[in-house]
């Protein structure tokens, strides 16, 4: 009869210990993911809004007509369309209800002139449970600056 002790392998206790340690490590890793995911969703929205404002400015420049960005706070959407509303909207975007866009110095409508200059400069505050952002639109240049508060 062969000696059982000479076999190479792991005991049940060793296997269970490794499984326990790997389970604890995975629980610690995945418990931290939801806040990171929420923050990334908010950062993506702010980035998307900034790109959409640049898009409205570019449409005004290329089509040589006034373009309006209209925020509908009740329905959590914003629309980019020609100021005379003769065409269908260039873009309609819906955002999450947890995102609160607060008007500070910019009204519900932002209009870009045919030369790409906004009708007025100002700030838009974006508040969520996780973070707050301020988007500043500069009069004259039309430059857009995003700051996390």
C-alpha positions as CSV (number, residue, x, y, z in Angstrom):
1,X,0.0,0.0,0.0
2,X,1.3,3.4,-1.0
3,X,2.0,6.1,1.5
4,X,-0.8,8.7,1.4
5,X,1.3,11.4,3.0
6,X,3.6,11.4,0.0
7,X,0.9,12.8,-2.3
8,X,1.2,16.5,-3.2
9,X,-2.0,18.5,-2.8
10,X,-4.0,20.8,-0.6
11,X,-6.0,19.8,2.4
12,X,-9.7,20.8,2.7
13,X,-8.8,23.3,5.4
14,X,-6.2,25.1,3.2
15,X,-8.6,25.3,0.3
16,X,-11.4,26.7,2.5
17,X,-8.9,29.3,4.0
18,X,-8.0,30.5,0.5
19,X,-11.6,30.7,-0.5
20,X,-12.5,32.7,2.6
21,X,-9.7,35.2,2.0
22,X,-10.6,35.7,-1.6
23,X,-14.3,36.1,-0.7
24,X,-13.4,38.8,1.9
25,X,-11.2,40.6,-0.6
26,X,-13.9,40.6,-3.3
27,X,-16.5,41.9,-0.8
28,X,-14.2,44.8,0.1
29,X,-13.6,45.6,-3.5
30,X,-17.2,45.6,-4.7
31,X,-18.6,47.4,-1.7
32,X,-16.7,50.5,-2.8
33,X,-17.9,50.5,-6.4
34,X,-21.4,52.0,-6.2
35,X,-20.2,55.5,-5.0
36,X,-17.5,55.5,-7.7
37,X,-20.1,54.6,-10.3
38,X,-22.5,57.4,-9.2
39,X,-19.7,59.9,-9.3
40,X,-18.7,58.8,-12.8
41,X,-22.3,59.1,-14.0
42,X,-22.5,62.7,-12.7
43,X,-19.1,63.6,-14.3
44,X,-20.3,62.1,-17.6
45,X,-23.4,64.3,-17.5
46,X,-21.5,67.5,-16.8
47,X,-19.0,66.6,-19.6
48,X,-21.9,65.8,-22.0
49,X,-23.6,69.2,-21.2
50,X,-20.3,71.0,-21.8
51,X,-19.9,69.2,-25.2
52,X,-23.5,70.0,-26.1
53,X,-23.0,73.7,-25.4
54,X,-20.0,73.6,-27.6
55,X,-22.1,71.8,-30.2
56,X,-24.7,74.6,-30.1
57,X,-22.0,77.2,-30.6
58,X,-20.6,75.3,-33.6
59,X,-24.0,74.9,-35.2
60,X,-24.6,78.7,-34.8
61,X,-21.2,79.3,-36.5
62,X,-21.6,76.8,-39.3
63,X,-25.2,77.5,-40.2
64,X,-24.8,81.2,-39.7
65,X,-28.0,81.5,-37.6
66,X,-29.1,81.9,-34.0
67,X,-29.2,78.7,-32.0
68,X,-31.0,78.4,-28.7
69,X,-30.4,76.0,-25.8
70,X,-33.6,75.6,-23.8
71,X,-33.6,74.0,-20.4
72,X,-36.9,72.3,-19.3
73,X,-36.4,71.8,-15.6
74,X,-39.8,70.3,-15.1
75,X,-39.2,67.4,-17.6
76,X,-35.4,67.1,-17.0
77,X,-34.5,67.8,-20.6
78,X,-32.6,70.4,-22.6
79,X,-33.1,71.1,-26.3
80,X,-30.8,72.7,-28.9
81,X,-32.7,74.2,-31.8
82,X,-32.8,77.1,-34.2
83,X,-33.9,80.3,-32.4
84,X,-36.7,80.8,-35.0
85,X,-37.9,77.2,-34.4
86,X,-38.3,76.7,-38.1
87,X,-36.3,73.4,-38.1
88,X,-36.7,70.4,-35.9
89,X,-34.4,70.4,-32.8
90,X,-30.8,69.6,-33.5
91,X,-30.6,67.8,-30.2
92,X,-32.9,66.8,-27.3
93,X,-31.2,65.4,-24.3
94,X,-32.8,63.9,-21.1
95,X,-30.9,63.8,-17.9
96,X,-31.4,62.0,-14.6
97,X,-34.0,63.3,-12.1
98,X,-31.3,63.3,-9.4
99,X,-29.4,66.0,-11.2
100,X,-30.6,69.4,-10.3
101,X,-29.7,72.2,-12.7
102,X,-30.0,75.6,-10.9
103,X,-30.1,78.8,-12.8
104,X,-27.9,81.5,-11.3
105,X,-27.2,84.2,-13.8
106,X,-28.3,82.4,-17.0
107,X,-32.0,82.2,-17.7
108,X,-33.8,79.1,-18.9
109,X,-32.7,79.9,-22.5
110,X,-29.2,80.5,-23.8
111,X,-28.9,81.8,-27.3
112,X,-25.8,81.8,-29.5
113,X,-25.6,84.4,-32.2
114,X,-24.6,83.5,-35.8
115,X,-20.9,84.4,-34.9
116,X,-21.0,81.9,-32.0
117,X,-21.2,84.4,-29.2
118,X,-23.6,83.7,-26.4
119,X,-26.4,86.2,-25.8
120,X,-25.3,86.5,-22.2
121,X,-22.6,85.1,-20.0
122,X,-23.2,83.5,-16.6
123,X,-23.2,80.4,-14.5
124,X,-25.2,77.2,-14.3
125,X,-25.1,75.3,-11.1
126,X,-25.4,71.5,-11.2
127,X,-26.1,69.8,-7.8
128,X,-26.4,66.2,-6.9
129,X,-26.1,64.2,-3.7
130,X,-22.5,63.3,-4.5
131,X,-21.1,66.5,-6.0
132,X,-21.7,70.0,-7.2
133,X,-20.4,71.7,-10.4
134,X,-20.5,75.2,-11.7
135,X,-20.4,75.8,-15.5
136,X,-19.4,79.3,-16.4
137,X,-20.1,80.7,-19.9
138,X,-18.1,83.7,-20.8
139,X,-19.7,86.5,-22.7
140,X,-17.7,87.6,-25.8
141,X,-15.5,84.6,-26.2
142,X,-18.2,81.9,-25.5
143,X,-15.6,80.0,-23.6
144,X,-17.0,77.4,-21.2
145,X,-15.4,76.5,-17.9
146,X,-16.4,73.7,-15.6
147,X,-15.4,73.6,-11.9
148,X,-16.2,71.0,-9.3
149,X,-17.2,72.4,-6.0
